[in-house]
Amino acid sequence: MIVTVTLNAALDRTLTVPIFQVGHRHRSSDVVTVAGGKGINVARALKRLDVPVVATGLAGGRTGIRLVEELTAEAILNDFVRIADESRTSTLVIDPTRGTHTEVYEWGPRVTEAELSMLMDKLHYLARGADVVVFAGSLPRAVDEGFYAEALKDVSRRDVRVVLDTEGQPLRSGLEAEPWLVSPNQSEAEQLVGQELFDDDDFMMALDAIVELGARNVLITLDTGCYALLREERRTRRFRAIAPQLEAVSVVGAGDTLLAQWLAARADGLSPEDALRLAVAAGTASVLEVGAGRFDPADARRLTASVDVHELQAVS
């Protein structure tokens, strides 16, 4: 079983607005509302892959009630801690005529120490039956940036593999807890290593630098696929996986779907190459649908043969 943890969960509203222009009045041609936040996106993708998953985190106010109702309607097993402050709503505007998307994110609720303590108690319970715990997304307002680091250390002591997918200082601090896997996107990886990344040599440097900061395994996701450093049986291997190019409906959440499929494939015992091929295919398939974590596994299987995976050789 995989447990996903979303501290800053949201109700995600995606509006499709052709010929979107700032300062003008528009009518949306389509509206999709789903429970959101990176951990929830991962849980949704895992559910579509028939992987046992429980989504947990913090949910407050009417928005939090709606968020849990949406998860239940999708048959995603969930066990959230109820908090006093209101959970956030996020809005995404997609313009299919220009291929653009505009995101507006609220800051999210204020969370008390008592509420965080209740979440950790719940995690102690859920971790008993888990193989992997995924901590994903931003932290709510006023939550210490070192929270993930302490939470990862706590769960790791229970003999559970921990995954971290966040950004900024919470990611840098979380690396000190030596997570089994981190999954930053290109921009987040660039923030970590302090430079822009352009070619294979740059990304191999970044992979090694992130491992030096504490991670055991690393996936750096890009619009064009991903780079990976994977360690098993005292062997370290680096890969580049290139996705087939499609006309995207929405790229939001593609990295979350990629991560979910990679975890599922590795749990099934697939090789690093095959796991990466499946993961990138799933991430690519997800851009064909509106709503993070939503994809058709049949589309992913069809795209798998078009994913190019090759091993990178470190320069001595």
C-alpha positions in Angstrom: 0.0 0.0 0.0 1.1 3.6 -0.7 0.0 6.5 1.5 0.1 10.0 0.1 0.2 13.1 2.3 -1.1 16.5 1.2 -0.8 19.2 3.8 -2.0 22.0 1.5 -4.9 20.2 -0.3 -7.1 22.2 -2.6 -10.3 22.1 -4.6 -9.0 22.5 -8.1 -11.3 24.2 -10.7 -10.1 24.1 -14.3 -11.9 26.5 -16.7 -11.6 26.1 -20.5 -11.7 29.6 -22.0 -11.0 29.9 -25.7 -9.2 33.1 -26.7 -8.6 34.1 -23.1 -7.6 37.7 -22.7 -6.7 39.6 -19.5 -9.2 42.3 -18.7 -12.0 40.9 -20.7 -15.3 39.1 -19.8 -15.4 35.5 -20.8 -17.7 32.5 -20.6 -16.0 29.2 -19.9 -16.8 26.4 -22.4 -16.1 23.7 -19.8 -15.5 23.4 -16.0 -13.8 20.5 -14.2 -13.7 20.5 -10.4 -11.6 17.8 -8.6 -9.8 17.4 -5.3 -6.2 18.6 -5.8 -2.8 19.1 -4.3 0.2 17.1 -5.4 -0.3 14.1 -3.0 -3.9 13.8 -4.1 -2.9 13.9 -7.7 -0.5 11.0 -7.1 -3.2 9.1 -5.3 -5.7 9.6 -8.2 -3.1 8.3 -10.7 -2.3 5.3 -8.4 -6.1 4.5 -8.2 -6.3 4.4 -12.0 -3.4 1.9 -11.9 -5.3 -0.2 -9.4 -2.6 0.3 -6.8 -3.8 0.2 -3.1 -3.6 3.8 -1.9 -4.8 6.0 1.0 -4.8 9.8 0.7 -4.4 11.7 3.9 -3.5 15.3 4.9 -5.4 18.3 6.2 -8.9 19.5 5.1 -10.8 22.4 6.6 -14.1 24.3 6.2 -16.7 23.9 3.5 -14.0 23.5 0.9 -12.4 20.7 2.9 -15.8 18.9 3.1 -16.2 19.2 -0.7 -12.6 18.0 -1.2 -13.2 14.8 0.8 -16.6 14.3 -1.0 -14.8 14.5 -4.4 -12.2 12.0 -3.3 -15.0 9.6 -2.1 -16.9 10.0 -5.3 -13.8 8.9 -7.2 -13.5 5.8 -4.8 -10.1 7.1 -3.6 -9.7 5.8 0.0 -9.0 8.8 2.2 -8.5 9.7 5.8 -7.9 13.4 6.3 -7.5 15.4 9.5 -10.2 18.0 9.9 -8.8 21.5 10.7 -10.4 24.8 11.7 -9.3 27.0 8.9 -10.6 26.9 5.3 -8.8 24.8 2.7 -7.8 26.6 -0.4 -9.3 26.7 -3.9 -7.0 26.7 -7.0 -8.1 28.0 -10.4 -6.6 27.0 -13.7 -7.6 28.8 -17.0 -6.9 26.8 -20.1 -7.0 28.5 -23.5 -7.1 25.7 -26.1 -6.7 28.1 -29.0 -3.3 29.3 -27.8 -2.2 26.3 -25.9 -1.7 28.4 -22.7 -2.7 27.8 -19.1 -2.9 30.4 -16.3 -2.8 29.3 -12.7 -4.1 31.2 -9.6 -3.3 29.6 -6.2 -4.6 30.7 -2.8 -2.1 30.6 0.1 -4.1 28.0 2.0 -5.1 27.6 5.6 -3.3 28.4 8.8 -2.6 25.2 10.7 -2.0 24.8 14.4 0.6 22.7 16.2 -2.2 20.6 17.6 -3.6 19.9 14.1 -0.1 18.9 12.8 0.3 16.6 15.8 -3.0 14.9 14.9 -1.8 14.4 11.4 1.4 12.8 12.6 -0.6 10.5 14.9 -2.7 9.4 11.9 0.5 8.8 9.8 1.9 6.6 12.6 -1.2 4.5 12.2 -1.3 4.4 8.4 2.4 3.7 8.1 1.9 0.4 9.8 0.4 -1.0 6.6 2.4 1.0 4.1 5.3 0.2 1.9 5.8 3.8 0.7 4.7 7.2 2.1 4.7 10.1 -0.4 4.9 13.7 1.1 3.9 16.0 -1.8 3.1 19.7 -2.3 3.6 23.0 -0.6 3.2 23.7 3.1 0.3 25.7 4.5 1.0 29.2 5.9 3.0 29.4 9.1 4.1 25.7 9.0 7.8 25.5 9.7 9.9 24.9 6.6 11.6 22.0 8.4 8.3 20.1 8.9 8.9 17.7 6.0 12.4 16.9 7.3 11.1 15.9 10.8 8.1 14.0 9.4 10.3 12.1 6.9 12.7 11.1 9.7 9.8 10.0 11.9 8.2 7.8 9.2 11.6 6.4 8.0 12.3 5.1 11.5 9.2 2.9 11.0 10.9 1.0 8.2 8.9 2.7 5.4 10.3 4.2 2.2 9.6 7.9 2.0 9.2 10.0 -1.1 9.4 13.8 -1.1 8.0 16.1 -3.9 8.0 19.7 -3.0 10.1 22.8 -3.7 12.2 25.6 -2.2 13.5 25.5 1.4 11.1 22.7 2.5 12.7 20.5 -0.2 16.2 21.5 0.7 15.5 20.8 4.4 13.7 17.6 3.6 16.8 16.2 1.8 18.6 16.2 5.1 16.3 13.4 6.2 17.7 11.3 3.3 14.5 10.3 1.6 14.4 7.2 -0.6 13.2 9.3 -3.6 12.8 13.0 -4.5 11.0 14.1 -7.6 11.6 17.8 -8.4 10.7 19.3 -11.8 13.4 21.1 -13.8 12.7 24.5 -12.2 12.8 23.1 -8.7 16.0 21.2 -9.4 17.6 24.4 -10.8 16.8 26.2 -7.5 18.4 23.4 -5.6 21.7 23.4 -7.5 21.8 27.1 -8.2 22.1 27.1 -12.0 20.0 26.5 -15.1 20.1 23.1 -16.7 20.4 22.7 -20.5 22.0 19.5 -21.6 22.8 15.9 -20.4 26.0 17.0 -18.6 24.1 19.7 -16.7 21.4 17.2 -15.6 23.9 14.6 -14.6 25.6 17.2 -12.4 22.2 18.1 -10.9 21.4 14.4 -10.2 24.7 13.9 -8.4 24.4 17.2 -6.5 20.9 16.3 -5.2 22.2 12.9 -4.1 25.0 14.7 -2.2 22.3 16.7 -0.4 20.7 13.5 0.9 18.4 11.8 -1.6 18.9 8.1 -2.4 17.1 8.2 -5.8 16.2 11.2 -7.9 13.7 11.8 -10.7 13.9 15.2 -12.4 10.7 15.7 -14.5 10.6 17.8 -17.6 7.9 18.6 -20.3 10.0 16.3 -22.6 10.4 13.4 -20.2 12.7 13.0 -17.2 16.2 12.4 -16.0 16.8 9.8 -13.3 19.5 8.6 -10.9 18.6 5.2 -9.4 20.6 3.2 -6.8 20.1 -0.4 -6.1 22.4 -3.2 -4.9 25.3 -0.8 -4.5 25.1 0.3 -8.1 24.3 3.8 -9.3 22.8 4.3 -12.8 21.7 7.5 -14.6 19.0 7.6 -17.3 17.4 10.0 -19.7 13.8 9.2 -20.8 12.4 11.2 -23.7 8.6 11.4 -24.2 6.8 11.4 -27.5 5.5 14.8 -28.5 1.8 15.3 -28.4 -0.6 18.3 -28.6 -1.3 18.9 -24.9 -4.7 19.7 -23.5 -3.2 20.4 -20.0 0.3 19.7 -18.7 -0.7 20.4 -15.0 -0.1 17.3 -12.9 1.9 15.4 -15.5 4.8 15.0 -13.1 2.5 13.6 -10.4 1.2 11.0 -12.8 4.8 10.1 -13.9 5.8 9.6 -10.2 2.7 7.5 -9.5 3.4 5.1 -12.4 7.1 4.9 -11.5 6.2 3.8 -8.0 3.7 1.3 -9.3 6.1 -0.2 -11.8 8.9 -0.5 -9.3 6.5 -2.1 -6.8 5.8 -4.7 -9.5 9.5 -5.5 -9.8 10.1 -3.9 -13.2 13.6 -2.9 -14.2 14.6 0.8 -13.9 14.4 1.1 -17.7 11.0 -0.4 -18.0 9.7 1.6 -15.0 10.9 4.8 -16.5 9.4 4.0 -19.9 6.0 3.3 -18.3 6.2 6.4 -16.1 7.0 8.8 -18.9 4.3 7.2 -21.1 1.8 7.7 -18.3 2.9 11.4 -17.7 2.5 12.0 -21.4 -0.9 10.4 -21.5 -2.0 12.7 -18.7 -1.6 15.8 -20.9 -4.5 14.6 -23.0 -7.0 15.1 -20.2 -8.0 18.0 -18.0 -7.6 17.4 -14.3 -4.3 16.5 -12.6 -3.7 12.8 -12.1 -6.3 11.8 -14.6 -5.2 9.7 -17.6 -6.3 6.6 -19.5 -3.9 3.7 -18.8 -4.8 2.4 -22.3 -3.3 5.6 -23.8 -0.2 5.1 -21.6 0.3 1.6 -22.8 0.0 2.7 -26.4 2.6 5.4 -25.9 5.1 3.2 -24.1 6.8 2.0 -27.3 7.4 5.6 -28.3 9.4 6.5 -25.1 13.2 6.5 -25.6 15.1 5.5 -22.5 18.9 5.3 -22.5 21.5 5.1 -19.8 23.9 8.0 -19.4 27.6 7.5 -18.7 29.2 9.7 -16.1 32.3 11.5 -17.3 35.2 10.6 -15.0 
